Structures are given as C-alpha cells and as structure tokens.
C-alpha cells in the first residue's frame, strides 16, 4: 500500500506532532537502510551516526535527536534529486519536504527569533538597508566591529560574504526607464511578466538589467508586476504564516497577467523552484497556484524555449571562451535538464564545462554563525572544480551561490544573463 505522508500545511494532520514523529522515523529508516545520500550534506551522516548509536532501532531515537539532525538541512533538495524512493514509489520519500514540515511545526510552538525574522523577510530588509541607507549599510557591512555587533542580532557569521545594497532597486530602475512596460515593438514575439527575485531587486540589479537587454534585443515585451519575495527565506526560518502571505500576494498579481497571455520569467532558480513546487502547498488557492506554476520559467529555461520556437536571435558578436558553469541545486531539483549550459553552448567560440555540485549557501543556513564554516566545507568540491582550467568566465544562475564561490575561488561568478548579454554585444544599461 502506498504511503500518504502529510505534506500539505492545509491538512490538519500536517501539524500533528505524533504523526510527524511517526513519519520521520519511517522515512529515516529507509534512508538508514539505503545510505545513497551519505555524502550530499551533513544531515545524513548525523542521521546515520545517531542510528548506529541506537543499533538502528528507530524506536529508541527521540524527537530532540531528530531536531538536532534536521538543523543540518539547508534545503538544497539534492537528496530528493537522487533518491530512488520518491513518489510514485510506494515508500513516497521526500526528506526536504519532511524537514520543512518539522521546521514549521517546531516554529509554531517555539516561535521565530527576531534575528531570523529580520534576515528572513527580505522585502523589509531590502527597503530598510537600501535606498538612502545603502551607502551606510554597505559601509557597516564592510567594517569589522560593525559586522561583529550585527552578528549578535542577526546570527550571520562575521566572515560571510554579504550582499551589497543600492540606492536604486531594479524595480525603481525599470519603472524610471520603461514605465509600465518595456515594449521593443508594436508586435513582440512574446510577453513576459518579470519576477525579479528579492536578490536581484535589492542586491544585484545588474542581473535584471542584463535580462532586460536580452529581452529587448529579442523583441520580448516585459512588464514588472508588483511583487514580493517568493517566500523561500521565510520557509527557511519556519515562518509559515509569513511565507503564505507572500505567496498569496504574488499569486493574485501574477495570475492576472497569466490571464492576459504573459509568461512569468525569473532569473533565480530558487524562485522558479518555489513557485512550481512550494506555492501549491503554501497558497490558500490551489487552482491559482497551479495556473501560475504552469507558466513560470527560469530565465535560461525560457531562452532555450525561445530558441526551440526559432524566435531567439543568434546574432552573437562576442566569443566567451572557456566557461565553467555552476548548475544550481534548485535547477536540478526542477528536473528540467541543464538549459542554460545548452544555451551558452550555441554561442560561437564558447566551450562550456558544467559543474554539478552544491555551493553550501542555500539561503540563511549557509551564512549563519553556527554553520558558515561547515557550509564552506560542503561547497569545497564545487569551488575546486570551478577553478579548473583557468576559465575565462565563471558563471552561475544563482546569485547566492556566487557569494560562496567567490570565497572558495577568489573570483565572483557572473550571472548567466550577464554573459549572454555580453555575447550579444549589449551594454549593461544604466
């Protein structure tokens, strides 16, 4: 008989601690017998060590022990990618979703600390730290004593590579330059609603500008709908109510544009993963979530689709040489292949080496005081592989991963949209 775990927060059983504990022991017992994931992240070695201490008798393992094990999970999803026992297998394993449920249940009882809430609400943080405050924020983030003080409040490691904030967000730039919509012509080949991501909007607006340059060059109309963070950072800290609120906010606005014939494109693999795989459970409107999910694309995925439809221009002017390309974990978790590497491969004079390994960042976990050193150990394989061959370009779809790759290699990778714009010979619009 197929197991039916409670994966939907709208289900009463989802919040039942006894049911959760039973399901944890069931799934982890399968993991303990299999051990395929022993080298993916720190969670599984901790699980196996605990199991061995109890002679593999999961009835002896306590909830406190499982809580300690699950704190090592940073939701990279790679165990789900390689697991042979996910649905439709009768075991129906989904360890990342199980741990997310456990985190939500714990936070419902214990609450979420003020430091985590500050880091988890990226919209509020971006508005507080950006704009007129951006120069002061960036100065404080680069000043040792100030970093040490903020670390006490936020829990962020003093040596973590923090994002920069800007006086003008990407959303502000878009509205000032294009108004309600960017319309390259009266007859665009496609219409896109751009879901910028909080990272691009507040910290890396140059990525958004590169995306706009590519779309404009390819005669794609773009609108910038009112939007909030996808909610993943709040899921990371266990703030279910906050994540659900942001999900519903985005769905109402994006679904209206889907009805008008717009595709939804985001430059961040975490945002597209969240929209496709998490919003259905988080939303109060399942039909709305599914409608948006079907039209959500990662930037590289969307450009490859344009190429398949023979509407993507191939008038590249600049050769990129050797490109070492990091395949983001959340791209792999969407089971859509490696579209960006395929796209880069059609650029003349460009050789692409794909590196499938985790950066160890994955949101708040990878920069926390407790886990930052461990996160860099997780990412070492990636850093070493990205350094091979003295590549002309280090490229990733994930701006968060880029921060850890910079620490591990001494070079900051650029976003794939930036090198594609470069290949077209397009200047980064100011």
Buried (B, 14 or more C-beta within 10 A) or exposed (E): EEEEBBBBBEEEEBBBEEBBBEBBBBBBBBBBEBEEBEEBBBBBBBBBEBBEEEEEEBEEBEBEBBEEBBBBBBBBBBBBBEBEBBBEEEBBBBBBBBBBBBBBBBBBEEEBBEBBBBBBBBBEBBBEBBBEBBEEBBEBBEEEEBBEEBBEEBBBBBBBBBBBBBEEBBBBBBEEEBEEBBBBEEEBBBBBBBBBBBBBBBBBBBBBBBBBBBBBBBBBBBBBBEBBBBBBBBBBBBBBEBBBBBBBBBBBBBBEBBEEEBBBBBBBBBBBBBBBBBBBBBBEBEEBBBBBBEBBBBBBBBBBBBBEEEBBEEEBEBEBEBBBBBBBBBBBBBEBEBBBBBBBBBBEEBBBBBBBBBBBBBBBBBBBBEBBEBBBEBBEBBBEBBBEEEBBBBBBBBBBBBBBBBBBBEBBBBBBBBBBBBBBEBEBBE
